[in-house]
Amino acid sequence: MSAETESRQHEIEKQNASACPVVRAIDQIGTPWRMNVIYALREGEKRFNELKRATGARSKTLSDALDELVDHDIVARRMEEDAPVAVYYGLTAKGTDLLDVLADLDAWARGWGEEVPEGPDSRLHET
């Protein structure tokens, strides 16, 4: 990395320091796939294929999203080792708290005129 690039990166990090908790929080949930997984788990645990159907994600995309959410303690992974082995995913307390924050963000977006598609995918207002 050049000295100029390194200096610019340091300047950006310094400017973002005051917004750091928000920036980190957005980084943890910041993809549509992760948000879809959180939404799909709002009613309880699901197995991988159930999540795949609920989100419409491809296996690799879903796997990556789940790995990130598990790493950030938003989703818990539980394995039952009886034959056949079953893996379940569910929201942690942190993930459940996040549902309220996302509902507030949804209300904010709607209040500022964001278009909301009609139909069963009305997301957070169904909780």
C-alpha positions in Angstrom: 0.0 0.0 0.0 1.4 3.4 -1.0 2.1 6.0 1.7 -0.7 8.2 0.2 -3.2 5.4 0.3 -2.2 4.4 3.8 -2.5 8.0 4.9 -6.0 8.3 3.3 -7.1 5.1 5.0 -5.9 6.3 8.4 -7.8 9.6 7.8 -11.1 7.7 7.0 -10.7 5.5 10.0 -10.2 8.6 12.2 -13.2 10.4 10.8 -15.4 7.3 11.3 -14.2 6.8 14.9 -17.2 8.6 16.4 -19.6 6.5 14.4 -17.7 3.4 15.1 -20.5 1.4 16.9 -23.0 2.2 14.2 -20.5 1.3 11.4 -19.7 -2.0 13.1 -23.4 -2.8 13.6 -24.1 -2.1 10.0 -21.2 -4.2 8.9 -22.6 -7.2 10.9 -26.0 -7.1 9.3 -25.1 -5.1 6.2 -26.2 -7.4 3.3 -29.7 -8.1 2.0 -29.0 -11.9 2.4 -28.2 -11.5 6.1 -31.3 -9.4 6.6 -33.4 -12.0 4.8 -32.0 -14.7 7.1 -32.7 -12.7 10.2 -36.3 -12.1 9.0 -36.7 -15.8 8.1 -35.7 -16.8 11.6 -38.0 -14.4 13.4 -40.5 -17.2 14.2 -38.0 -19.7 15.4 -35.3 -22.2 14.4 -35.0 -23.5 10.9 -32.8 -26.1 9.2 -30.5 -25.0 6.3 -32.9 -26.2 3.5 -35.9 -24.5 5.2 -33.8 -21.2 5.2 -32.9 -21.8 1.6 -36.5 -22.0 0.6 -37.5 -19.1 2.9 -34.9 -16.7 1.5 -34.5 -17.9 -2.1 -30.7 -17.9 -1.6 -28.3 -20.3 -3.3 -26.5 -22.7 -1.0 -23.2 -20.8 -1.1 -24.8 -17.4 -0.5 -26.8 -18.7 2.4 -23.9 -20.5 3.9 -21.8 -17.4 3.8 -24.6 -15.3 5.3 -25.1 -17.8 8.1 -21.3 -18.0 8.8 -21.2 -14.2 9.2 -24.3 -14.0 11.4 -23.0 -16.9 13.6 -19.6 -15.1 13.9 -21.3 -11.9 15.0 -23.5 -13.8 17.5 -26.7 -12.8 15.8 -27.6 -16.4 14.8 -26.8 -19.6 16.8 -26.0 -22.9 15.1 -27.3 -26.0 16.9 -26.4 -29.5 15.9 -28.3 -32.7 16.8 -26.0 -35.6 16.3 -28.6 -38.3 16.2 -28.9 -40.1 12.9 -29.4 -38.3 10.6 -27.4 -35.3 11.8 -29.5 -32.2 11.8 -28.3 -28.6 12.0 -30.7 -25.8 13.2 -30.2 -22.1 13.1 -32.0 -19.6 15.3 -31.7 -16.1 16.5 -29.7 -15.4 19.6 -30.8 -12.8 22.2 -28.7 -10.2 20.2 -30.5 -11.3 17.0 -33.9 -11.1 18.6 -33.1 -7.5 19.9 -32.1 -6.7 16.3 -35.6 -7.4 15.1 -36.9 -4.4 17.1 -34.2 -2.2 15.6 -35.0 -3.3 12.1 -38.7 -2.7 12.7 -37.8 0.9 13.7 -35.6 1.3 10.6 -38.5 -0.1 8.5 -40.9 2.5 10.1 -38.3 5.2 9.4 -38.0 4.2 5.7 -41.8 4.0 5.3 -42.2 7.4 7.0 -39.8 8.9 4.4 -41.7 7.5 1.5 -39.9 4.4 0.7 -42.1 2.2 -1.6 -43.1 -1.0 0.0 -44.1 -3.9 -2.2 -47.5 -5.3 -1.5 -48.0 -9.0 -0.7 -46.8 -11.6 1.7 -43.3 -10.2 1.8 -44.2 -7.2 3.9 -41.4 -8.2 6.2 -41.0 -6.6 9.6 -44.5 -5.4 10.1 -45.7 -9.0 10.2 -44.0 -9.7 13.5 
